[in-house]
Amino acid sequence: MSSDEIVEVDWPATELTSLTGTVRGDDVALVAAMVDRHGDVHSGAVLPGENPVAVTYELYLEDEAEGDGR
């Protein structure tokens, strides 16, 4: 599988284990690691508009300026 190949992870029972990236206005770049309902681990860029959520998802965002004491 090439690094730019798009993979749709089997869902809805997918557990997000890690999410990192930046959000600056409309410019969003996120990378996720997840485990699908079969126990297979996947990681890569999260594509805008291509990530259905079947249950409530909570996400905490912190302003970088507030988080580093500046």
C-alpha positions as CSV (number, residue, x, y, z in Angstrom):
1,M,0.0,0.0,0.0
2,S,1.4,3.4,-1.0
3,S,1.6,6.2,1.5
4,D,-0.9,8.3,-0.5
5,E,-3.5,5.5,-0.9
6,I,-6.9,6.3,0.6
7,V,-8.1,3.6,3.0
8,E,-11.7,3.6,4.4
9,V,-11.6,1.9,7.8
10,D,-14.4,-0.5,8.6
11,W,-16.8,1.3,10.9
12,P,-18.9,2.2,12.9
13,A,-17.1,0.4,15.7
14,T,-13.7,2.2,15.4
15,E,-11.7,3.4,18.3
16,L,-9.6,6.5,17.9
17,T,-6.4,6.0,19.9
18,S,-4.5,9.1,18.9
19,L,-5.2,12.4,17.1
20,T,-2.6,15.1,16.5
21,G,-2.4,18.1,14.3
22,T,-3.2,21.8,13.9
23,V,-6.3,23.9,13.4
24,R,-5.8,27.4,12.2
25,G,-9.1,28.9,11.0
26,D,-10.1,26.8,8.0
27,D,-6.7,25.2,7.7
28,V,-6.9,21.9,9.4
29,A,-4.3,19.1,9.4
30,L,-5.0,16.1,11.5
31,V,-3.3,12.7,11.7
32,A,-5.0,9.8,13.5
33,A,-4.3,6.3,14.7
34,M,-7.2,4.0,15.2
35,V,-8.3,0.4,15.7
36,D,-11.2,-1.0,13.7
37,R,-13.8,-3.5,14.9
38,H,-11.6,-6.4,13.7
39,G,-8.6,-5.2,15.8
40,D,-6.6,-4.0,12.8
41,V,-4.6,-0.8,13.5
42,H,-4.7,2.1,10.9
43,S,-3.0,5.5,10.9
44,G,-2.8,8.4,8.6
45,A,-4.2,11.8,7.6
46,V,-7.9,12.5,8.4
47,L,-9.6,13.7,5.2
48,P,-12.1,16.6,5.4
49,G,-15.7,15.5,4.9
50,E,-14.7,11.8,4.8
51,N,-15.0,10.8,8.4
52,P,-18.5,9.8,9.5
53,V,-19.2,9.7,13.2
54,A,-21.8,7.2,14.2
55,V,-21.8,8.1,18.0
56,T,-21.0,11.1,20.0
57,Y,-17.4,12.1,19.8
58,E,-15.7,14.5,22.3
59,L,-12.7,16.4,21.3
60,Y,-10.7,18.9,23.5
61,L,-8.9,21.7,21.7
62,E,-6.5,24.0,23.4
63,D,-5.3,27.3,22.1
64,E,-1.5,26.9,21.8
65,A,-0.9,30.4,23.2
66,E,-3.0,29.5,26.3
67,G,-1.4,26.1,26.7
68,D,2.2,27.2,26.9
69,G,1.8,30.0,29.5
70,R,2.3,32.9,27.1
